[in-house]
Amino acid sequence: MPRRKQAAAEKPEDKFIVLFTALSMILLAFFIMLNSMATVDASRTRAAMGSLVGTFGALPGFEQQRLQVELEYESAKKKGNHLEKLVRTKLEGETNLTVEQREDGTIVVSVGPDVAFAKGGVEISPRGFSTLDRLGELINELKLPVRIEGYADASPSPSNWYLSARRAASVYRYLQANHAVSPELVTAAGYGDSTPDKNGNYRARVEVIFIPKHGGRR
C-alpha cells in the first residue's frame, strides 16, 4: 500500500521531464557524432566516439563502430608513415621543398612562392621548373590523389584569395602540360590567408598534398 501511494504521488509532469531530458541528451550526443564524422577527421571522430561511450556506456553497435574508426585511423597513419619516407627519398636533395606528415596520414610538400613565382606573380618562374618537374614525376609514379592548395600571407589585401588560387592553378597547369598528370587524381584550390603553415605563420606558399588511399581529407 505505501508503495502505491508513493507512485500515485508522482506527477506526470515529472516523468515527462525525465524522459525529455534523457532523449535530449541522446539526440545531442548523436548530432555530435554526426558532426565529427562529417568532417572526415579521424582524431575528432575518435574523441567523439570515446566521449559517447564514456557517457552512456557500451551502447549497441558503438564499440564496433569505434573499433572500425580506430582501425581506419591506424591504417591511414601507417600508410602515411610509409608514404612520407618514400616522398622524402624521392625528393632528397631538393632544398626548395619541405615535407611533413599530418595526423590524418596526408603528406604535405610545401613550395615557397620565391621558388616557383616572381614576386607578386602567378606564372611559373624558370627557377621553379626543376622543382616542379620532380614533383610531377613523383605524382605519376605514386598514382595517388593529390590536392594542390595555394595560400597567401596575412597582408591586408582583397586579392589574397585570387593570388593563392591563380598560383595553385598555375602549378596544376604546369604539371599537366609537362607531365600529363591525371586530372582525375589532381585538384587545385586557393585558400587566401585563411590557414597558417605548420609553424603557425601566415605565409604565401603552394602545398602539394599526397593522400594515402583510405586516408586523409578529400
C-alpha positions as CSV (number, residue, x, y, z in Angstrom):
1,M,0.0,0.0,0.0
2,P,2.6,2.6,0.9
3,R,4.4,2.0,-2.5
4,R,1.1,2.5,-4.3
5,K,0.6,5.8,-2.6
6,Q,4.1,6.9,-3.4
7,A,3.7,6.0,-7.1
8,A,0.4,7.9,-7.2
9,A,2.1,10.9,-5.7
10,E,4.5,11.2,-8.6
11,K,3.3,13.8,-11.1
12,P,3.0,13.0,-14.8
13,E,5.0,16.2,-15.4
14,D,8.0,14.8,-13.5
15,K,8.1,11.7,-15.7
16,F,7.8,13.8,-18.8
17,I,10.7,16.0,-17.7
18,V,12.9,12.9,-17.0
19,L,12.1,11.3,-20.4
20,F,12.5,14.6,-22.3
21,T,15.9,15.2,-20.6
22,A,17.1,11.7,-21.5
23,L,16.0,12.0,-25.1
24,S,17.7,15.4,-25.4
25,M,21.0,14.1,-24.2
26,I,20.9,11.2,-26.6
27,L,20.0,13.5,-29.5
28,L,22.8,15.9,-28.6
29,A,25.3,13.0,-28.5
30,F,24.0,11.8,-31.9
31,F,24.5,15.1,-33.5
32,I,28.0,15.5,-32.0
33,M,28.9,12.1,-33.6
34,L,27.5,13.1,-37.0
35,N,29.4,16.4,-37.0
36,S,32.6,14.7,-36.1
37,M,32.2,12.0,-38.8
38,A,31.0,14.6,-41.4
39,T,34.4,16.3,-41.3
40,V,36.2,13.1,-42.1
41,D,38.7,13.9,-39.3
42,A,39.8,10.7,-37.7
43,S,41.1,12.3,-34.5
44,R,37.8,14.2,-33.8
45,T,35.7,11.1,-34.6
46,R,37.7,9.0,-32.2
47,A,37.3,11.6,-29.5
48,A,33.6,11.9,-30.1
49,M,33.0,8.2,-30.0
50,G,35.1,7.8,-26.8
51,S,33.0,10.6,-25.2
52,L,29.7,8.9,-26.1
53,V,30.8,5.5,-24.8
54,G,32.1,7.1,-21.7
55,T,28.8,8.9,-21.0
56,F,26.3,6.2,-22.0
57,G,28.3,3.0,-21.6
58,A,28.8,0.5,-24.4
59,L,25.7,1.2,-26.4
60,P,24.7,-1.4,-29.1
61,G,27.0,-1.1,-32.1
62,F,29.1,1.8,-30.7
63,E,32.0,-0.4,-29.6
64,Q,32.2,-2.0,-33.1
65,Q,32.0,1.4,-34.8
66,R,34.7,2.9,-32.6
67,L,36.9,-0.1,-33.3
68,Q,36.4,0.4,-37.0
69,V,37.3,4.1,-36.7
70,E,40.4,3.1,-34.7
71,L,41.5,0.6,-37.3
72,E,41.0,3.1,-40.2
73,Y,42.9,5.8,-38.3
74,E,45.8,3.5,-37.6
75,S,45.8,2.2,-41.2
76,A,46.0,5.7,-42.6
77,K,48.7,6.6,-40.1
78,K,50.9,3.6,-41.1
79,K,50.4,4.3,-44.8
80,G,51.3,7.9,-44.1
81,N,54.5,6.9,-42.4
82,H,55.5,4.7,-45.3
83,L,54.5,7.4,-47.8
84,E,56.4,10.1,-46.0
85,K,59.6,8.1,-46.2
86,L,59.1,7.4,-49.8
87,V,58.4,11.1,-50.7
88,R,61.4,12.2,-48.7
89,T,63.6,9.7,-50.5
90,K,62.3,10.7,-54.0
91,L,62.8,14.4,-53.2
92,E,66.1,14.0,-51.4
93,G,68.4,16.9,-52.1
94,E,65.6,19.3,-53.1
95,T,66.3,22.2,-50.7
96,N,63.4,24.3,-52.1
97,L,60.8,22.0,-50.6
98,T,59.7,20.9,-47.1
99,V,57.9,17.6,-46.4
100,E,55.7,16.8,-43.4
101,Q,53.1,14.3,-42.4
102,R,49.8,15.4,-40.9
103,E,47.9,13.4,-38.3
104,D,45.4,12.1,-40.9
105,G,48.2,10.5,-42.9
106,T,48.4,13.0,-45.7
107,I,51.9,14.1,-46.8
108,V,52.3,17.8,-47.4
109,V,55.1,19.1,-49.7
110,S,55.3,22.9,-49.3
111,V,56.8,25.1,-52.1
112,G,57.7,28.7,-51.2
113,P,56.5,31.3,-53.7
114,D,60.0,32.6,-54.2
115,V,60.9,29.3,-55.7
116,A,58.2,29.0,-58.3
117,F,57.0,32.5,-58.9
118,A,58.2,36.0,-59.5
119,K,57.4,38.4,-56.6
120,G,53.6,39.0,-56.7
121,G,53.3,37.0,-59.9
122,V,51.2,34.0,-60.8
123,E,53.2,32.5,-63.7
124,I,55.7,29.8,-63.0
125,S,59.3,31.1,-62.9
126,P,62.0,29.2,-64.8
127,R,63.8,28.7,-61.5
128,G,61.0,26.6,-60.3
129,F,60.9,24.3,-63.3
130,S,63.2,21.6,-61.9
131,T,61.4,21.5,-58.5
132,L,58.0,21.1,-60.1
133,D,59.4,18.5,-62.5
134,R,60.5,16.3,-59.7
135,L,57.0,16.7,-58.1
136,G,55.4,15.8,-61.5
137,E,57.5,12.7,-61.8
138,L,56.6,11.7,-58.2
139,I,52.8,12.2,-58.8
140,N,52.9,10.0,-61.9
141,E,54.9,7.3,-60.1
142,L,52.7,7.1,-56.9
143,K,49.4,7.5,-58.7
144,L,47.7,8.8,-55.5
145,P,45.1,11.5,-55.2
146,V,46.9,14.9,-55.0
147,R,45.5,18.3,-53.8
148,I,47.3,21.5,-54.8
149,E,46.5,24.3,-52.3
150,G,47.6,27.9,-52.7
151,Y,48.0,30.2,-49.7
152,A,48.7,33.9,-49.3
153,D,50.4,35.8,-46.5
154,A,48.4,37.9,-44.0
155,S,48.9,41.2,-45.7
156,P,45.5,43.1,-45.8
157,S,44.6,42.7,-49.4
158,P,41.4,41.7,-51.1
159,S,43.4,40.0,-53.8
160,N,44.9,37.4,-51.4
161,W,42.4,34.6,-52.3
162,Y,42.7,35.4,-56.1
163,L,46.5,35.3,-55.9
164,S,46.5,32.0,-54.0
165,A,44.0,30.4,-56.4
166,R,45.9,31.6,-59.5
167,R,49.2,30.2,-58.2
168,A,47.6,26.8,-57.3
169,A,46.1,26.7,-60.8
170,S,49.5,27.6,-62.4
171,V,51.2,24.7,-60.7
172,Y,48.4,22.4,-61.8
173,R,48.6,23.6,-65.4
174,Y,52.4,23.2,-65.4
175,L,52.2,19.6,-64.1
176,Q,49.5,18.7,-66.6
177,A,51.3,20.3,-69.6
178,N,54.7,18.9,-68.8
179,H,54.0,15.7,-67.1
180,A,50.4,14.8,-68.2
181,V,49.3,14.3,-64.6
182,S,45.8,12.8,-64.4
183,P,43.0,15.3,-63.9
184,E,41.1,12.5,-62.1
185,L,43.8,12.4,-59.4
186,V,44.9,16.1,-59.1
187,T,42.7,19.0,-57.9
188,A,43.7,22.7,-57.2
189,A,42.2,25.4,-54.9
190,G,43.1,28.7,-53.3
191,Y,42.6,29.5,-49.7
192,G,43.9,33.0,-49.4
193,D,45.3,33.9,-46.0
194,S,42.9,31.6,-44.1
195,T,45.3,28.9,-42.8
196,P,48.8,29.2,-41.3
197,D,51.6,26.8,-42.0
198,K,52.8,24.1,-39.6
199,N,54.7,26.7,-37.6
200,G,51.7,28.9,-37.2
201,N,52.9,31.5,-39.7
202,Y,50.5,33.0,-42.3
203,R,52.9,32.9,-45.3
204,A,52.5,32.6,-49.0
205,R,53.1,29.1,-50.3
206,V,51.8,26.3,-52.5
207,E,51.2,22.9,-50.9
208,V,51.1,19.7,-52.9
209,I,49.3,17.2,-50.7
210,F,49.5,13.4,-51.3
211,I,46.6,11.5,-49.9
212,P,47.1,7.8,-49.0
213,K,44.3,5.5,-50.1
214,H,41.6,5.2,-47.5
215,G,43.1,8.1,-45.5
216,G,43.1,11.9,-45.3
217,R,40.7,14.7,-46.3
218,R,39.4,14.9,-49.8
